[in-house]
Amino acid sequence: MLLGTLLVLLLLGGAGQASAHAALRDSDPADGTVLKSAPRALTLTFTESVGLLDDSFRILDPDNRRVKTGEAQHPSGRSDTARVTLPAKLGTGTYVVAWRVVSADSHPVSGAFTFSVGKPSPTPAAVPTGPAEDPLTGSLHDIARYVAYLAAALLVGTAVFALACRPPDPGPLKKPLVAGWWALLASTVVLLLLRAPYETGTGPATALDPSALSRTLTGRPGLALLARLLLLLLTALFLVRLRRRERPSRPALVTGAALAVGLALTWAAAEHASAGIQVPLAMTASVLHLLAMAVWLGGLAALLTTLHRGTLPAPVITRYSRLAFASVTVLVVTGVYQSWRGLGSLVALTGTSYGRLLLAKLAAVTLLLAVAACSRRWTARAATAETESVVREKVPETVGAARGSASEGLPAPASQEAPEKPGSPGADPGTASDAHRRALRRSVLVEVAVSFVVLLITTVLSSTLPGRAEAEAQAAAPAAGLPATSVTTVPFDVGTPSGRGKVQVTLDSGRVGDSTVEAVVFGPDDGITTVPELRISFTLPSQKLGPIDAEVTDRGGYWAGDDLTLPIAGTWEMKVTVRTSDVDQVSVTRPVRITR
């Protein structure tokens, strides 16, 4: 009953329209705006429904201190909107808003922007530019996801191979079956524990916080992982009962198929298929794609295991060959649909990370299909050789028996008693079959190796922003005023005792077009200081543009320029020249990223 409830929640949770990876559509206040009075609340609107965290909003005041806010919530039940109340009185100056939410497809997204009350601060707090996640947490999460894919393929593929291909001795398949079950169980537990740190961008140690686990179990990704654990326990009971029967009944086969579909659904309900256009069809395609992958690649591992342990009858190999062909057909159909759904346009195939990964996967799968074609040829040759071997063994026996009854008591002709030479057509009927089997074993081994690469790319692809969603995010960015203000700190040292310090340069927009520049000079004691002269210029070496002078002037405590225009996106070199006396000056260059 609990498992059924979980699966229903997963299906209903993935039925909404979304864009797979949320993008900020609008903010109130908008990025970069200057308000006459302080707002009472801050509202963000996204391109899809999002989940909120305990620390979804961090607001820093002009003194870089955190502002106390109310609890983040969805106003009026709108799952695509997040709102947080602000204190009754906010001081004059620039505020930085850093936000982090969880998309409907279970991936966390984050960003930052600024707004000002009264007038902008001369030294606004720097917008966070650090990594969106803890590197160790991200690496462990990716490894666990890869192991989960691999284990699912081994578990489902080995079971289907044993039931559908019916090898005469299924004993060697016990170890990969058990290994797949334990690996999937362990990786699922790790993913469940790392879910909270992955969402919040913190280190793995925070997984030990009881409140973090309880929060994980209330979200759809956590429910999906919990359902997977329950399904694994039922799968273990199913496999134990199946071992006691020589031939499984039809209800047992239906139960096994239902368990496999349920396991695949725990992936589909928590990843890209659960968000975007045509969600029910996408989830169905995702389940079929995952099961076909497991049957093909997991079956390969099972085939390689049985071939390594001994001779495998040709009918068993032929059954798997047909099963693999059907699986590849399903993979092609569902893969084409998922590619269209994830990309949205042919331009995204080469213009986005998702598209380039998809091309890499396509190349790996093409190589895998080429090797599989070789395996099918060796399978056919092995089956033909085995059939001919059986015929050659039966025909001489029949002929010999007939001759013996007709000429009983007569000595056998010398031609029948002479030993046959090695290599002659009748020398060893199994020699050709054995050679074909060795070639088949090598071909299957190459298939398994390439399949590891395919699974690795699939793991990375499932956590990459789809091309269609990336296009929506780029379209939403201008409306929200993203990217946020660009702040660069440039240290300098003219070589005198008091000639050290840093310059904080702020561009009110990190985008192509018009922008204003503000610069504040700090001395050795980190206090604001004055200098006789400050010059700032921008150069784009790749396009041989510049230098473009920002024409900053002393505004009394800070320097500013209102007429800077950077016409092309790219990594510009910002040159800051500081003169501290009539003879002491230094120039320092720092890269500045300008986007469209």
Residue pairs with C-beta under 8 A, 6 or more apart in sequence:
2 230
3 227
3 230
3 231
3 234
3 262
6 223
6 226
6 227
6 230
7 227
7 262
7 265
9 220
9 223
10 220
10 223
10 224
10 227
10 265
10 266
10 269
10 270
11 265
11 269
11 283
13 220
13 223
13 269
13 274
14 104
14 220
14 268
14 269
14 273
14 274
14 275
14 279
14 283
15 279
15 280
16 48
16 49
16 79
16 104
16 275
16 279
17 48
17 276
17 277
17 279
18 47
18 48
18 49
18 103
18 104
18 105
18 275
18 276
18 279
19 47
19 48
19 275
19 276
19 468
19 469
19 472
19 473
20 48
20 103
20 104
20 105
20 272
20 275
20 276
20 342
20 465
20 466
20 468
20 469
21 48
21 103
21 105
21 107
21 109
21 275
21 465
21 466
21 469
21 470
21 473
22 46
22 47
22 48
22 49
22 50
22 80
22 101
22 103
22 104
22 109
23 46
23 47
23 109
23 469
23 472
23 473
23 476
23 477
24 44
24 45
24 46
24 47
24 99
24 111
24 476
24 477
24 480
24 482
25 45
25 46
25 47
25 476
25 479
25 480
26 44
26 45
26 476
26 479
26 480
27 42
27 43
27 44
27 45
27 97
27 113
27 480
27 481
28 39
28 42
28 43
28 44
29 35
29 39
29 42
29 115
30 115
30 480
30 481
31 113
31 114
31 115
31 480
31 481
31 482
31 484
32 113
32 114
32 115
32 481
32 484
32 485
32 508
32 509
33 115
33 116
34 115
34 116
34 117
34 118
34 119
34 120
35 115
35 116
35 117
35 118
36 118
37 117
38 86
38 88
38 89
38 90
38 117
39 86
39 90
39 115
40 85
40 86
40 88
41 83
41 84
41 85
41 86
42 57
42 59
42 69
42 83
42 84
42 86
42 97
43 75
43 81
43 82
43 83
44 81
44 82
44 83
44 99
45 80
45 81
46 80
46 81
46 82
46 101
47 80
47 469
47 472
47 473
47 476
48 80
48 103
48 104
48 275
49 79
49 80
49 104
50 79
50 80
50 82
50 101
50 102
50 103
50 104
50 109
51 101
51 102
51 103
51 104
51 199
51 219
51 220
52 72
52 73
52 74
52 82
52 101
52 102
53 72
53 100
53 101
53 102
53 199
53 200
53 215
54 200
54 215
55 100
55 200
56 72
56 82
56 84
56 99
56 100
56 101
57 69
57 72
57 82
57 84
57 97
57 98
57 99
58 66
58 97
58 98
58 99
59 66
59 67
59 69
59 84
59 86
59 95
59 96
59 97
59 98
60 66
60 67
60 95
60 96
60 98
60 125
61 67
61 90
61 91
61 93
61 95
61 125
62 91
62 92
62 93
62 94
62 95
62 121
62 123
62 124
62 125
63 125
64 125
67 86
67 87
67 90
67 95
68 87
69 84
69 85
69 86
69 87
70 84
70 85
70 86
71 84
72 82
72 83
72 84
73 82
73 83
73 84
74 81
74 82
74 83
75 81
75 83
82 99
82 101
90 117
91 117
92 117
92 118
92 119
93 116
93 117
93 118
93 119
93 120
93 121
93 124
94 114
94 115
94 116
94 120
94 121
94 124
94 125
95 114
95 115
95 116
95 117
95 125
96 112
96 113
96 114
96 124
96 125
96 126
96 127
96 128
97 112
97 113
97 114
97 115
98 110
98 111
98 112
98 127
98 128
99 110
99 111
99 112
100 108
100 109
100 110
100 132
100 200
100 201
101 108
101 109
101 110
102 108
102 109
102 199
102 219
102 221
103 109
103 275
104 274
104 275
105 270
105 271
105 272
105 274
105 275
105 276
106 220
106 221
106 224
106 270
106 271
106 274
107 463
107 465
108 132
108 133
108 198
108 199
108 200
108 201
109 132
110 132
110 201
111 482
111 484
112 127
112 128
112 484
113 127
113 480
113 481
113 482
113 484
113 485
114 124
114 127
114 484
114 485
120 518
122 518
122 520
122 557
122 558
123 504
123 520
123 528
123 558
124 485
124 487
124 506
126 487
126 489
126 504
127 484
127 485
127 486
127 487
131 201
132 201
133 198
133 201
134 197
134 201
134 202
134 203
134 204
136 203
136 204
137 194
137 197
137 198
137 201
137 202
137 203
137 204
138 198
140 190
140 194
140 204
141 191
141 194
141 198
142 459
142 460
142 463
144 187
144 190
144 191
144 194
145 187
145 191
145 459
145 462
145 463
146 455
146 456
146 459
147 183
147 186
147 187
148 183
148 184
148 187
148 188
148 191
149 455
149 458
149 459
150 183
150 452
150 455
151 179
151 180
151 181
151 183
151 184
151 187
152 180
152 184
152 263
152 264
152 267
152 290
152 294
152 298
153 180
153 293
153 294
153 297
153 298
153 301
153 451
153 455
154 176
154 177
154 179
154 180
154 183
154 298
154 301
155 177
155 180
155 181
155 184
155 235
155 294
155 298
156 180
156 260
156 263
156 291
156 294
156 295
156 298
157 294
157 295
157 296
157 297
157 298
157 299
157 300
157 301
157 302
158 173
158 176
158 177
158 180
158 298
158 299
158 301
158 302
159 177
159 239
159 256
159 260
160 260
160 294
160 295
160 298
160 299
160 323
161 167
161 173
161 298
161 299
161 302
161 303
161 320
161 323
162 170
162 173
162 177
162 302
163 248
163 253
163 256
164 319
164 320
164 323
165 299
165 316
165 319
165 320
165 323
166 316
166 319
167 173
167 306
167 312
167 313
167 316
168 313
168 316
169 306
169 309
169 310
172 305
172 306
172 309
173 302
173 305
173 306
175 305
176 301
176 302
176 305
177 239
180 298
181 232
181 235
181 236
181 239
184 228
184 232
185 229
185 232
188 225
188 228
188 229
188 232
189 229
191 225
192 213
192 216
192 222
192 225
192 226
192 229
193 207
193 213
194 204
194 207
195 216
195 219
195 221
195 222
195 225
196 206
196 207
196 209
196 212
196 213
196 215
196 216
197 203
197 204
197 205
197 206
197 207
197 212
199 216
200 206
200 212
206 212
207 213
216 222
217 223
217 226
220 269
220 270
220 274
221 270
224 266
224 267
224 269
224 270
225 266
225 270
227 262
227 265
227 266
228 263
228 266
231 259
231 262
231 263
231 266
232 263
234 259
235 259
235 263
238 252
238 255
238 256
238 259
241 252
242 248
242 252
242 256
245 252
248 256
260 291
260 294
261 287
261 291
264 286
264 287
264 290
264 291
264 294
265 283
265 287
267 286
267 290
268 274
268 282
268 283
268 286
268 287
268 290
269 283
271 286
271 462
272 282
272 286
272 342
272 462
272 466
273 279
273 282
273 283
273 285
273 286
273 338
274 282
274 283
276 282
276 341
276 342
276 466
276 468
276 469
277 341
278 341
281 337
282 337
282 338
282 341
285 334
285 337
285 338
286 334
286 338
288 330
288 334
289 330
289 331
289 334
289 335
289 338
291 330
292 327
292 328
292 330
292 331
292 334
293 327
293 331
293 455
293 458
295 323
295 324
295 327
296 324
296 327
296 328
296 331
297 448
297 451
297 454
297 455
299 320
299 323
299 324
299 327
300 324
300 444
300 447
300 448
300 451
301 448
303 312
303 317
303 320
303 444
304 441
304 444
304 445
304 448
306 312
306 316
307 437
307 440
307 441
307 444
308 441
311 437
312 437
313 386
314 379
314 382
314 383
314 386
314 387
314 433
315 383
317 379
317 382
317 383
317 440
318 379
318 383
321 375
321 376
321 379
324 372
325 376
328 369
328 372
331 365
335 365
339 358
341 466
341 468
342 354
342 358
342 466
342 467
342 468
343 349
343 352
343 354
343 355
343 358
343 466
343 467
343 468
344 466
344 467
344 468
344 471
345 467
345 468
345 471
348 354
348 355
348 467
348 468
348 470
348 471
349 355
349 356
349 358
349 359
349 467
350 356
350 359
351 467
352 465
352 467
352 470
352 471
353 464
353 465
353 470
354 461
354 464
354 465
354 466
354 467
354 470
355 467
357 457
357 460
357 461
357 464
358 461
360 457
361 454
361 457
361 458
361 461
364 450
364 453
364 454
364 457
365 454
367 450
368 447
368 450
368 451
368 454
371 443
371 446
371 447
371 450
372 447
374 443
375 440
375 443
375 444
375 447
378 436
378 437
378 439
378 440
378 443
379 440
381 436
382 433
382 436
382 437
382 440
385 432
385 433
385 436
386 433
388 429
388 432
389 429
389 430
389 432
389 433
390 429
392 426
392 429
393 429
420 426
420 427
421 427
422 428
465 473
477 483
483 510
483 511
483 595
484 510
485 506
485 507
485 508
485 509
485 510
486 506
486 507
486 509
486 510
486 592
486 593
486 594
487 504
487 505
487 506
487 507
488 504
488 505
488 506
488 574
488 590
488 592
489 502
489 503
489 504
489 505
490 502
490 503
490 504
490 505
490 574
490 576
490 588
490 590
491 500
491 501
491 502
491 588
492 500
492 501
492 502
492 503
492 576
492 578
492 586
492 588
493 499
493 500
493 586
494 500
494 578
494 580
494 584
494 585
494 586
495 584
495 586
496 580
496 581
496 584
498 523
498 524
498 580
499 580
499 581
499 584
499 586
500 523
500 524
501 521
501 522
501 523
501 524
501 529
501 578
502 521
502 522
503 519
503 520
503 521
503 522
503 534
503 576
503 578
504 519
504 520
504 522
505 517
505 518
505 519
505 536
505 574
505 576
506 517
506 518
506 519
507 515
507 516
507 517
507 564
507 592
508 515
508 516
508 517
508 518
509 515
510 592
510 593
510 594
510 595
511 569
511 594
511 595
511 596
512 566
512 567
512 568
512 569
512 594
512 595
512 596
513 565
513 566
513 567
514 563
514 564
514 565
515 564
515 565
515 566
516 560
516 561
516 562
516 564
517 536
517 550
517 552
517 560
517 561
517 564
518 558
518 559
518 560
519 534
519 536
519 552
519 558
519 559
519 560
519 576
520 528
520 557
520 558
520 559
521 528
521 529
521 530
521 531
521 534
521 559
521 578
522 528
522 529
523 529
528 557
528 558
530 554
530 557
531 578
531 579
531 580
532 579
532 580
532 581
532 582
533 577
533 578
533 579
533 585
534 552
534 554
534 559
534 576
534 577
534 578
534 579
535 549
535 552
535 575
535 576
535 577
536 549
536 550
536 552
536 559
536 561
536 574
536 575
536 576
536 577
537 546
537 547
537 548
537 549
537 550
537 574
537 575
538 546
538 547
538 548
538 550
538 564
538 566
538 572
538 573
538 574
538 575
538 592
539 545
539 546
539 547
539 548
539 572
539 573
539 575
540 546
540 566
540 568
540 570
540 571
540 572
540 573
541 573
542 570
542 571
543 568
543 570
545 567
545 568
546 572
546 573
547 575
548 564
548 565
548 566
550 561
550 564
551 561
551 563
551 564
552 559
552 560
552 561
553 559
553 560
553 561
566 572
566 594
568 594
569 594
569 595
569 596
570 593
570 594
571 591
571 592
571 593
571 594
572 591
572 592
572 593
572 594
573 589
573 590
573 591
573 592
574 589
574 590
574 591
574 592
575 587
575 588
575 589
576 587
576 588
576 589
576 590
577 585
577 586
577 587
578 585
578 586
578 587
578 588
579 585
